[in-house]
Amino acid sequence: QVQFVESGGGLVQAGGSLRLSCVISGITFTLSNMGWYRQAPGKQRELVAFIHSGESTNYADSVKGRFTISRDNAKNTVYLEMNSLKPEDTAVYYCKVWGSDYWGQGTQVTVSS
């Protein structure tokens, strides 16, 4: 059974930082590609960042230079470091096992102006 524990969301002022964590069990994490997605109210869920099992990364244009995705295979954990946050980054953030239907429960990020 695949289980997720997401944490790190919260309320922050514009320009601030947050680090999201997602611990996954029930998969072979070291072989899994992982993604962080977000969904703002009234909008479709969108891919924010992707990390390959070999640790290459990709980012949405809207977060390049501000967000960093990383992983710790020893801890079965994927991270999303978010800096220079903007109000438009406000959303529920989800981690996902790439190529599967396995999603985390989501964590709310709210950026005030």
C-alpha positions in Angstrom: 0.0 0.0 0.0 1.4 3.4 -1.0 1.3 6.0 1.7 2.3 9.7 1.7 3.0 12.1 4.5 3.2 15.7 3.2 4.2 18.6 5.4 5.6 22.1 5.4 2.8 24.1 4.1 1.5 27.2 5.8 0.9 31.0 5.6 3.8 33.2 4.5 4.2 36.8 3.4 5.2 37.5 -0.2 9.0 37.2 -0.6 9.2 34.5 2.1 10.2 30.9 1.9 8.8 27.5 2.7 10.0 23.9 2.3 7.6 21.1 1.6 8.4 17.5 2.4 6.8 14.3 1.1 7.6 11.0 2.7 6.5 8.0 0.6 6.3 4.4 1.6 5.2 1.3 -0.3 7.2 1.9 -3.4 10.7 1.4 -4.6 11.5 5.1 -4.0 15.0 5.0 -5.5 13.7 3.9 -8.9 10.7 6.3 -8.9 10.5 9.6 -10.6 8.6 12.2 -8.5 6.7 15.3 -9.2 5.2 18.3 -7.2 2.0 19.7 -8.5 -0.3 22.5 -7.3 -3.9 23.4 -7.7 -5.2 26.9 -7.0 -8.9 27.6 -6.4 -10.8 27.5 -9.7 -7.8 26.3 -11.7 -6.5 23.0 -13.0 -3.8 21.1 -11.3 -0.4 21.9 -12.8 3.0 20.4 -12.7 5.5 22.6 -10.7 8.6 20.5 -10.6 9.9 17.0 -11.5 12.9 15.0 -10.3 14.1 11.9 -12.1 15.4 8.9 -10.1 18.8 10.0 -11.4 18.1 13.4 -9.9 17.8 15.4 -13.1 15.1 18.1 -12.6 12.6 20.2 -14.6 10.5 23.2 -13.5 7.5 25.1 -14.7 8.5 28.4 -16.1 6.6 30.2 -13.4 8.8 28.8 -10.7 12.2 28.6 -12.3 14.9 30.2 -10.3 12.7 30.3 -7.2 11.8 26.7 -6.4 14.1 23.7 -6.0 13.1 20.1 -6.0 15.3 17.5 -4.4 15.2 14.0 -2.9 16.8 12.0 -0.1 16.6 8.4 -1.1 17.8 7.2 2.3 14.6 8.8 3.8 12.2 8.1 0.9 11.5 11.8 0.8 11.1 14.4 -1.9 11.4 18.1 -1.1 10.3 21.4 -2.6 12.2 24.4 -1.5 10.2 27.5 -2.3 11.8 31.0 -2.2 10.7 34.5 -3.2 7.1 33.3 -2.9 4.4 35.3 -4.6 0.6 35.5 -3.9 0.1 33.6 -7.2 1.9 30.6 -5.7 -1.1 30.2 -3.3 -2.4 26.7 -3.9 -2.7 23.2 -2.5 0.6 21.4 -3.3 0.7 17.6 -4.0 3.5 15.2 -4.5 3.0 12.4 -7.0 4.7 9.3 -8.1 5.4 10.0 -11.8 3.5 7.7 -14.2 1.1 6.5 -11.5 -2.1 7.5 -9.9 -0.4 7.8 -6.5 -0.9 11.2 -5.0 -0.1 12.8 -1.7 -2.9 14.2 0.4 -1.9 17.8 -0.3 -0.6 20.7 1.8 -1.9 24.2 1.7 0.4 27.1 0.8 -0.9 30.6 1.2 1.1 33.6 0.3 -0.1 37.0 1.5 0.6 40.2 -0.3 
